[in-house]
Every structure is written in structure tokens, then in C-alpha cells.
Amino acid sequence: MAEALRAVVVGASLAGLRGAEALRREGHRGPITLVGDEPHRPYDRPPLSKRVLSGEARPEAIDLPGQAGLDLTWRLGAAAVGLDLPARAVALATGERLPFDRLLIATGTRARPWPNPAEAALSGVFTLRNRDDAAALRAALAAKPARVLIIGAGFIGCEAAAACRSIGLSVTLVDPTPTPLASVLGTRIGRVVAEMLRREGVDYRPETRVEALEGDAAGRVRAARLAGGGRLDAPVVVVALGALRNTEWLAGSGVAADAGGVACDGLCRVLDRAGRPVDGVAAAGDVARFPHPLFPDGPVAFEHWGHAVEQAQHAARTLVGPPEDHGAYAAMPAFWSSQFDLNIKSVGLTNGADAVAVTQGSLAERRFVAVYGRAGRTVAAVSFDSARWLPAYAARIAAGDAFPPILGATDQGRVAPMDPGFPQRPARG
Ligand SMILES: Cc1cc2nc3c(=O)[nH]c(=O)nc-3n(C[C@H](O)[C@H](O)[C@H](O)COP(=O)(O)OP(=O)(O)OC[C@H]3O[C@@H](n4cnc5c(N)ncnc54)[C@H](O)[C@@H]3O)c2cc1C
């Protein structure tokens, strides 16, 4: 009877596509319907803030590979607006209802908008999450604005700044914290990024908060007003304030979902409000919040490309089942970013780290591995143009090694732990 089972995947992006692919690989023979609120087939997001902005890649030429031969039914441009668990059906904005036996929730995240809706609606103000955002921003950049103001020096803000500089645009990057990437890498390592941005000609302004955006009579943004006085001319503004999880469509469904994500167990099974797994419903990717054996503080959610792929495959195995056969999802978090000619990679999680030590290379040369420790345990490693060391550190993190780790391969005379300098509270631009 397995042939008759119907699968629905909500979210037609990386986790959704890789999940559908894995459902087929695991033996799901019935129909699979892939629902996406964007009009596009699944495409790759990392190039959006890099090669698409710089004009090296066209936004319509970044489709994810592997879409052919899966025998999928597509419902693109159709948002899921509700989940009826007793009837086991997904409701679409079109009024259609899609019955399912197996459901994969992969609705990811969206860009956190500028907090003032009227200012966010000014023409020339952009966020950067999807292909249409990137195409619109790219068109604005191609018109050679006198300046681009980027609000938020996280990964996407820094990458957008690098892309703008690569096409010769003047860029101002502001953030309320003391360094770029402060909440992810800490200010000690963030200072290295600040130096690079400045050397590459970015007008980088730390500890600077934009209070309001000002428009002209035609509704075009023209300036940003700064907290504490000051004003910046800004014909183009990129709002890079992080992401919000797309869980609103699950309100009232009985599934445990909120701004922190869709709650799952270690097998990626979605939990109901009483904390019980819902039969035949799993979640994966940016939207999923789940317990990870390496992080004892409680459930985590990752916004990493590799995680979306691996967790979607795990969720598909759970859905085809039996779930208990393959154990809990425990993939090591890993992330990369490229900015200018710099390649940053990380393994593990820096959350709550109380120490950082350079184990290879040097901060001054901007080529190094920095290892993070928490309560005497190694929890993360970040490389700047030194990625070949990371697999060894990933193994040490997985093994729960002491901090600083003894690899026998350090090229430092002495490994000297430092305060990583994480800001007290996550601040937003
Ligand atoms: C600009 C940018 C650059 C990035 N660069 C990197 C990088 O360098 N390295 C890295 O590791 N990661 C990077 N990432 C993160 C990576 O792309 C994400 O982790 C990955 O896309 C997550 O995949 P996902 O399928 O879980 O979610 P998403 O890619 O967010 O996909 C979710 C999909 O579901 C759709 N959806 C939402 N709600 C509904 C609904 N109700 N009904 C139907 N469809 C819905 C969304 O529109 C979207 O298409 C980057 C992300 C962005 C935005």
C-alpha cells in the first residue's frame, strides 16, 4: 500500500527540494506535492548576497540542481495558510486543500523588515532574502547610486558591502555593536573583519544606530537619521537585520510553533503543544528548532545551507520510517561566508563561548583558525582562509574535547585564550 501514500512538502527551497529528493530515495512512491509561496522553482540563496549583487550571476541562473526526474507536482506562487491536523490536510491561499499522509514543513525564514512600515515602504529601501529582492537590489546598484547604506553588519550586510565595493560603489555600513559579526564571532575576531572592510574602502561605522529613514516627496528614500544626532545621505538602503521564521501559517494547528521555529524532536518529528510527536509530520531547515546532542542548553535552530540539506534528508528518512531506525539528527553545524577575497568557515556553535584562542596562523595576517571554548569545552572553530584545518576541529568538538584543544598541530608558540568579547545582549541596527 506504500504506493498510495501522499506526501506534501511546504516550502519549495533548499530543504524542501532536498527533502523531496530524499523521500524518493528512501522509497516514497506515491505523489509528492511541493508547495512554495514564491513563483520560482528552488534556487540557491548564498549567491544572492555575493555574485548576484555584483552582477557576476543572473538571478534567474541560480536554480538548485537535481529537480528533474523526481516526479513532483508543483504548487508555486501558492502560500500554505493553514494545517488541519485532524483532517491531515494543508490549506493553500488559493482555497485548495492538499490531503497528506506524510508532511514535511520547510518554510524557512524571511528577512526581518525595517521596523517602521512606512519607512520600509520607501522606494530605494531593500531587504535581501529571495531572488526577487536580489534582482531589485541589483537593478538599483547597476544604476550607480552615489552611496549605498547598509544597516546591519552580520554576514549578509558584510557580504552585500563587499559586493557593492566590487563594482566600485561607495558603501556605508552601520551597526550598533562594536565590530561586524559581533554576535556570531565576538568582537575580538570581529575586529579583523572591521579592519578588512575599512581597507577595502567601506565606510564602516560601529556603534551607530539608525533611528529613522527619511523620504522625499516622491516616496524615495534620501537619508538616514542616526541616534544621537547626525544624518547620512542614502539613496539606496539595504536593511540586513537578520531573519524571522515562517511559522505563522501553523497558528491554531496544534503544532508547537512560534517565533523561535517549529518544535521537533531529535528525529525531526514535529511536536504538538503537549510535546508529543505528530505522526507523519516532520520539519527541517531554517524553520526547525530541535534538540542537538552537542548543545545542552535547549533546542537550537540553525540558518546554515548544509544543515538544511542534511536535516531534510534526516526528516525524509523519518517520514518513510520507521523513524527510530536511524537515530537522532546530530550533524555538526557548519557555515561559510565569502567577502572580498576572504573565505570564512565555521564548525560548531559559538553561542555562549567564554574564550577564544588562535591555534593556527595570525590575526594580523588575516589567515588563521580561532577556536572557541565554553566552560572548558571546545565548542566551535572559525577559519579565515584556512579551511583545511576545520574537519580536525569538528571531530574534536564532536568528541567534547577540553578547551583549548590539543591537536599537536598548532603553529603557535603558546595557545593563549582570550575573551571573545561577545556583546552583552544581541543588538539590532
Ligand atoms: C542572501 C543569503 C545568503 C546566504 N549565504 C549563506 C552562506 O554563504 N552560507 C550558508 O551556510 N548559508 C547561507 N545562507 C543561508 C541558507 O541559504 C539557508 O540556510 C537556506 O536557504 C535554508 O533553506 P530552507 O529551505 O530551510 O529555507 P528557505 O531557503 O528560507 O526556504 C523556505 C521557502 O519556503 C517558502 N515559504 C515560506 N512560508 C511559506 C508558506 N506559508 N507556504 C509556502 N511556502 C512558504 C519561502 O518563501 C521559501 O521559498 C544565506 C541566506 C541568504 C538569504
The ligand as a Tripos MOL2 file, in Angstrom:
@<TRIPOS>MOLECULE
LIG
   53    58     1     0     0
SMALL
NO_CHARGES

@<TRIPOS>ATOM
      1 C1         21.3340   36.1830    0.9340 C.3       1 LIG1
      2 C2         21.6550   34.9040    1.6660 C.ar      1 LIG1
      3 C3         22.9700   34.4190    1.6810 C.ar      1 LIG1
      4 C4         23.2770   33.2330    2.3460 C.ar      1 LIG1
      5 N1         24.5640   32.7950    2.3550 N.ar      1 LIG1
      6 C5         24.8680   31.6560    3.0190 C.ar      1 LIG1
      7 C6         26.2130   31.1880    3.0520 C.ar      1 LIG1
      8 O1         27.1260   31.8100    2.4840 O.2       1 LIG1
      9 N2         26.4630   30.0410    3.7330 N.ar      1 LIG1
     10 C7         25.4730   29.3290    4.3960 C.ar      1 LIG1
     11 O2         25.7710   28.2880    5.0160 O.2       1 LIG1
     12 N3         24.2010   29.7560    4.3670 N.ar      1 LIG1
     13 C8         23.8840   30.9010    3.7100 C.ar      1 LIG1
     14 N4         22.5820   31.3420    3.6950 N.ar      1 LIG1
     15 C9         21.5550   30.5710    4.4200 C.3       1 LIG1
     16 C10        20.9310   29.4690    3.5750 C.3       1 LIG1
     17 O3         20.6090   29.9380    2.2950 O.3       1 LIG1
     18 C11        19.7010   28.9520    4.3120 C.3       1 LIG1
     19 O4         20.1470   28.3230    5.4870 O.3       1 LIG1
     20 C12        18.8490   28.0170    3.4610 C.3       1 LIG1
     21 O5         18.3110   28.6910    2.3470 O.3       1 LIG1
     22 C13        17.7280   27.4180    4.3040 C.3       1 LIG1
     23 O6         16.9200   26.6440    3.4770 O.3       1 LIG1
     24 P1         15.3970   26.3400    3.8680 P.3       1 LIG1
     25 O7         14.8570   25.5640    2.7160 O.co2     1 LIG1
     26 O8         15.3120   25.7990    5.2330 O.co2     1 LIG1
     27 O9         14.6750   27.7620    3.9540 O.3       1 LIG1
     28 P2         14.4710   28.8850    2.8370 P.3       1 LIG1
     29 O10        15.6040   28.8770    1.8700 O.co2     1 LIG1
     30 O11        14.1610   30.1370    3.5920 O.co2     1 LIG1
     31 O12        13.1690   28.4120    2.0630 O.3       1 LIG1
     32 C14        11.8880   28.4110    2.5950 C.3       1 LIG1
     33 C15        10.9160   28.5600    1.4440 C.3       1 LIG1
     34 O13         9.5850   28.3970    1.9470 O.3       1 LIG1
     35 C16         8.7830   29.4320    1.4210 C.3       1 LIG1
     36 N5          7.6240   29.6350    2.3080 N.ar      1 LIG1
     37 C17         7.5990   30.2930    3.4910 C.ar      1 LIG1
     38 N6          6.3590   30.2690    4.0200 N.ar      1 LIG1
     39 C18         5.5930   29.5650    3.1520 C.ar      1 LIG1
     40 C19         4.2270   29.1850    3.1460 C.ar      1 LIG1
     41 N7          3.4000   29.5060    4.1520 N.pl3     1 LIG1
     42 N8          3.7570   28.4760    2.0890 N.ar      1 LIG1
     43 C20         4.5880   28.1370    1.0660 C.ar      1 LIG1
     44 N9          5.8900   28.4700    1.0280 N.ar      1 LIG1
     45 C21         6.3900   29.1600    2.0630 C.ar      1 LIG1
     46 C22         9.7340   30.6050    1.3630 C.3       1 LIG1
     47 O14         9.2740   31.6580    0.5300 O.3       1 LIG1
     48 C23        10.9750   29.9430    0.8000 C.3       1 LIG1
     49 O15        10.9090   29.8250   -0.5810 O.3       1 LIG1
     50 C24        22.2450   32.5220    3.0350 C.ar      1 LIG1
     51 C25        20.9300   33.0190    3.0260 C.ar      1 LIG1
     52 C26        20.6360   34.2000    2.3530 C.ar      1 LIG1
     53 C27        19.2240   34.7260    2.3640 C.3       1 LIG1
@<TRIPOS>BOND
     1     1     2 1
     2     2     3 ar
     3     2    52 ar
     4     3     4 ar
     5     4     5 ar
     6     4    50 ar
     7     5     6 ar
     8     6     7 ar
     9     6    13 1
    10     7     8 2
    11     7     9 ar
    12     9    10 ar
    13    10    11 2
    14    10    12 ar
    15    12    13 ar
    16    13    14 ar
    17    14    15 1
    18    14    50 ar
    19    15    16 1
    20    16    17 1
    21    16    18 1
    22    18    19 1
    23    18    20 1
    24    20    21 1
    25    20    22 1
    26    22    23 1
    27    23    24 1
    28    24    25 2
    29    24    26 1
    30    24    27 1
    31    27    28 1
    32    28    29 2
    33    28    30 1
    34    28    31 1
    35    31    32 1
    36    32    33 1
    37    33    34 1
    38    33    48 1
    39    34    35 1
    40    35    36 1
    41    35    46 1
    42    36    37 ar
    43    36    45 ar
    44    37    38 ar
    45    38    39 ar
    46    39    40 ar
    47    39    45 ar
    48    40    41 1
    49    40    42 ar
    50    42    43 ar
    51    43    44 ar
    52    44    45 ar
    53    46    47 1
    54    46    48 1
    55    48    49 1
    56    50    51 ar
    57    51    52 ar
    58    52    53 1
@<TRIPOS>SUBSTRUCTURE
     1 LIG1         1 GROUP 0 **** ****
